[in-house]
Amino acid sequence: MRPCRPARAVRLLLLAAGVGLVSLGCEVLSQRMTHWRMLDQTAMENPIAAVGGDAVVFYPGETRPLLREQLVKLPPAELVAYYAPVLIQQRVKPTTLNHPYPPEFDLIGTAQLRRDKSGTLKSSVGGDPVVYAIYQKVPINGHNHVQLTYTAWYPAHPRMKTIDLEDADIDSCVLRVTLDGQNAPIFYETIAACGFFHKVFVERWVEEAASTQFGTREKDKTYAVERTVKGEIDWEVAGLMDEPKDRPNRPVVFLKAGDHKVMGLASMARVRVPLKTDIRKYALNDYADLYSVAVDGTKERAPFFDLGKGGKVRGAERKERYIFSLVGVDAAGQPRANDQIKLHFDQGNWSDPTTYTRFLRLPPGVL
């Protein structure tokens, strides 16, 4: 019997892992990988204490709350600025970690490009904080709705454990806000640009309307607005937004140190940032800027994404791609352009507006 060579041993291990993944099923995997406890709404009123006592607050600048009749008249650029989120980024001391990492890995930055020694383009993130925004109108259930999408980029997803398949350059957080006919929020979604960690947060009035319309919640669901879809990975409604319905405000996103998962979502109307907090203003740029990034040290400009390979962020591959490719998932964990994000192990497309009425029980009159 011939000895098993290292490369062949790795392939066998991956194959065994793939078989295990198939036997578990993607729904079980989704439960294990994407379900975690959210912060309590009351706790989030003191945002720094809510994340453990240390945080950086990224904010887009001051704005005054507007009434619905004022919001409906706002032009696109002003609407994007009005709902631009506040980001509460948890910080941890390196000495408390089993696997310390540079603190700048938890700071959002500017999308950058350079060429490596072989001349290949490589994406990176650094410098001043920036959030990249998209304004678009999409048809949902027969009506056009404004959707605002905000993407923040991090330099890396650091190593968090002994074997960490997500350890790689460039991480992300994406927030999408879906508005009603008066430009007030109906629900919010958060996701990583790789398509993992999708969460939905609905306005409390939407949940109350769903409860009145449908009565009891579906089996094993927390909220009336959640729907069970047979043969599919269900969407998780992770919490409710206590937003003043007549005067909605910008959302506040709470982000975990290291893996940059969303820990909770709240309204700025409910959050009070303590004095002496590390507050840093970010620039709000058009997402289109990511398709023409200056290449360091040259006059060249190129996309942050490799458009010839499905819009994936250049050089941000994850080791987990080897395992998940065995169950048909393309480049698992690698962040990509907004219109190329896939949901729940490639089950659906992030940019497909028909999925809302399929995966959520939205009562008549909401859309």
Buried (B, 14 or more C-beta within 10 A) or exposed (E): EEEEEEEEEEEEEBEEBBEEBEEEEBBEBBBEEBEEEBBEBEBBEEBBEBBEEBBBBBBBEEBEBBEBEBBBEBEEEEBBBBBBBBBBBBBBEEEEBEEEBEEEBBBBBBBBBBBEEEEEBBBBBEEEBBBBBBBBEBEBEEEEBBBBBBBBBBBBBBBBEEEBBBBBBBBBBBBBBBBBEEBBBBBBBBBBBBBBBBBBBBBBBBBBBBBEBBEEBBEEBEBBBBBEEEEBBBBBBBBBBBBEEEBBBBBBBBBBBBBBBBBBBBBBBBBEBEEEEEEBEBEBBEBEBBBEBBBEEEEEEBBBBBEEEBBBBBBBBBBBBBBBBBBEBBBBBBBBBBEBBBBBBBBBBBBEBEBBBEBBBBBEEBB
